[in-house]
Amino acid sequence: MLFELTTLRNDFEKDGFAIAPNLFTRSEVQRLKSECIDILEAVKAETGSVAGHGVHVGLATRSPVFQKAVGDERLLDILEG
């Protein structure tokens, strides 16, 4: 792996999040960004605004793209590490 799992765990414990560099390819990240924009636009259309909606934890329930991402073995290896 391109990063140490111990470092990721320590970062998460300290900061509440961890960054795993290069976990996804540039094209995968671009697809996820595009999907985020589409979802936020849908939320705005449904509610009139995205303000106050915070982090969209339920992205996987709204999007096959995110369903695939959260089940990706590279991510699961880190989470299960």
C-alpha positions as CSV (number, residue, x, y, z in Angstrom):
1,M,0.0,0.0,0.0
2,L,1.2,3.5,-0.7
3,F,0.6,4.6,2.9
4,E,1.0,3.1,6.3
5,L,-2.2,1.9,8.0
6,T,-0.7,2.9,11.4
7,T,-0.3,6.5,10.1
8,L,-3.9,6.6,8.9
9,R,-5.2,5.3,12.2
10,N,-3.1,7.8,14.1
11,D,-4.3,10.7,11.9
12,F,-7.9,9.5,12.4
13,E,-7.6,9.3,16.2
14,K,-5.9,12.8,16.3
15,D,-8.0,14.7,13.7
16,G,-11.2,12.7,13.2
17,F,-10.4,12.0,9.6
18,A,-7.5,10.5,7.6
19,I,-6.3,11.1,4.0
20,A,-5.2,8.1,2.0
21,P,-3.3,9.6,-0.9
22,N,-3.8,8.0,-4.3
23,L,-6.3,5.5,-3.1
24,F,-8.5,6.2,-6.1
25,T,-7.3,7.1,-9.6
26,R,-7.7,10.7,-10.9
27,S,-10.5,9.5,-13.2
28,E,-12.3,7.8,-10.3
29,V,-12.0,10.9,-8.2
30,Q,-13.3,13.1,-11.1
31,R,-16.3,10.7,-11.4
32,L,-17.0,11.0,-7.7
33,K,-16.8,14.8,-7.8
34,S,-19.2,14.9,-10.7
35,E,-21.6,12.6,-8.9
36,C,-21.4,14.9,-5.8
37,I,-22.4,17.9,-8.0
38,D,-25.3,15.9,-9.5
39,I,-26.5,14.9,-6.0
40,L,-26.2,18.4,-4.6
41,E,-28.2,19.7,-7.6
42,A,-30.9,17.1,-6.9
43,V,-31.0,18.1,-3.2
44,K,-31.3,21.7,-4.2
45,A,-34.1,20.9,-6.6
46,E,-35.9,18.9,-3.9
47,T,-35.5,21.3,-1.0
48,G,-34.7,24.7,-2.7
49,S,-31.2,24.9,-1.1
50,V,-28.3,22.8,-0.1
51,A,-27.5,25.1,2.8
52,G,-28.0,23.5,6.2
53,H,-27.9,20.0,4.8
54,G,-24.3,19.4,6.1
55,V,-22.4,16.4,5.1
56,H,-24.3,14.0,2.9
57,V,-23.6,10.8,4.7
58,G,-26.3,9.0,2.7
59,L,-24.6,9.4,-0.7
60,A,-24.4,5.7,-1.2
61,T,-28.1,5.4,-0.8
62,R,-28.7,7.9,-3.6
63,S,-26.0,6.9,-6.0
64,P,-24.7,3.7,-7.6
65,V,-21.4,5.5,-8.2
66,F,-21.0,5.9,-4.4
67,Q,-22.3,2.4,-3.7
68,K,-19.5,1.1,-5.8
69,A,-16.9,3.4,-4.2
70,V,-17.8,2.4,-0.6
71,G,-17.5,-1.2,-1.5
72,D,-14.2,-0.9,-3.2
73,E,-11.6,-3.4,-1.9
74,R,-8.9,-0.7,-1.6
75,L,-11.1,1.3,0.8
76,L,-12.3,-1.8,2.7
77,D,-8.8,-3.0,3.2
78,I,-8.1,0.3,5.1
79,L,-11.2,0.2,7.1
80,E,-10.9,-3.5,8.0
81,G,-7.0,-3.1,8.4
